[in-house]
Amino acid sequence: MGFRHKVDAVTTDLLLAPDKPIDLELLDFCRICKKCAENCPSPSNYPGRGSIEHNGYLRWNSDMKKCTIFRATNEDGVFCGRCMKVYPWNSKEDSWFHEAGIYIGSHGEASAKFLKSIDDMFEYEKDSMGSVASESQVKIVNGAIPKA
């Protein structure tokens, strides 16, 4: 469960057999990639946080307080989304190349490093003006915005 996780409910009277969770090896991929942490302007995500269990699910552990403070005080608006934009598993282009990269990236440490390097090569973390947004945005220190 990461930043793209959306909760939905399906109501049915169909008898469904319970199954086991599917391990997509995303936590291993996150441990290697760290692009969300490297590009976070708050920084809400950083490599040392690791994963936590919440309601029976393992998820990446981010500091939502820092994220919320940043979004609420950001002069450019309340939405950042940098973590979602740079996430290599997001569909950035509809092509066989990206589908293959995602498949390959989910199969071990070497392939995760390969997917990250390919994603870096395309420079998706840059905005439409060609700059990395986190370079010009405010950094939060110990949960507070430093005064200028």
N, C-alpha and C positions, 0 to 999 in steps of 0.2 A: 504494500500500500504506500504509494508515494503521492506527489503533488497532483498527479493526473487522476487519482482515485476519485470516482464519483459513486455515491451510494444510491442504489435503485432498489425498488421492491417489486416483486412479481407475485401476484396473488393467483392461486390456482387450486383446484380440487384434485388435480392429477397426482397420483401416487408416485413419489420420487424416491429413489433409493439414495441414501446419503453416500457421498464419496469422500475421498481424501483430498486435501489441498494439493495443487500442482506446484512444484518448485521450479520456477523459471530462472533460478540462479541470479535474480536481480540484486540481492544483497551483496553477493560476491562481486557483481559488476560494479555496484556503487562504491564498494571498498577500493576498487582499482581506479575507476574513472574520476570521481570527485569534481566533475565540471560544474555542478551546481554550487559547490562550496567555493570553487575558484572564481566564479562569476557573481556571487551573491554580494550585493552592495550593502547589506545590513550589518554584519554577516550572520545570517540565521542558520546557515548550513556550514558545517565544517567537518573535516574528516574524522576528528577525534570523538565525535558524538556517537558513532556506531548506530546500531539498531536497537529498538525496544519492542516488547510485546505489548499490544494494546487490544483488549477484547479477543484474545486468542490469535491475533495476527501479528507477524513481525513487520515492522515498518521502519523506514529511515527516520532517525530522531533529529528533528529540526527544532530550533528555538522560535516557536510561534510568537512569543512576546516581542522579540527583537524584530521579527518580520512585520508584525502589526504596527509597532511604533514607527518603523521606517515608512510603511505605506501610508499611515495616518499623517505623517509630518513631511512627506515628500512634496516639494513644491511643484513637481511635474505631474501630480495626480496620485490617486490612491492605488493604482494598479502597477505592479512591478512585473512579475511573471518571468524574470530573468532565469530562474531555476528551470522553469518549464521550457523556455525558448532554447536553452543550451543542452537540454537532456537528449542524448544521442538516440534514445528509443522513440522519441517523438517523430511523427511522420512529417518531415520537412519538405519532401518532394514525393510525388507518386511515381516511383520508378522501381524497376527490378533491382537496381543497384542498392537502393536503401533497404529494400526488403531482404536482400541477401546479407547486407551488413548487420542488420538486426538479428537475423538467424545465426550468423557466425559469431556475433558478439555475445551470445548467450551460452556459448560452449567452452568455458574455461578461461583462465587468466590471460593466456597469450592472445586469445581471440578478442577478449574484452579490451586489451591494450590496443589491438589492431583497430577495432571499431572506433575507439576514442581518437586514435591518430587520424583515421579517415575523416571523422567528424570535424576535428581540428583543422584539417586541410581545407574544408569547405568554408570555414570561418563563420559558422552560423551564429556565433555569439556576438557578432558585430551587428549594429543596427543599420538602418538604411543610409545613414550618413557615413558609415564606415568606421565608426568609433565604438569602443567597448563601453557600454553604458556605465558600468561600475566605476570607471576611472573618474567620472565627473560627479558621481552621486555621493551623498553624505554617508559617512561610516558611523555606525552606532557603537559606542564603547560602554561595556558593562550595562547594557539595557537602556542607556540614555543617549540622547543626541547631544554632542558636545556644542557648547556655545561658541560662536565665532569670535 
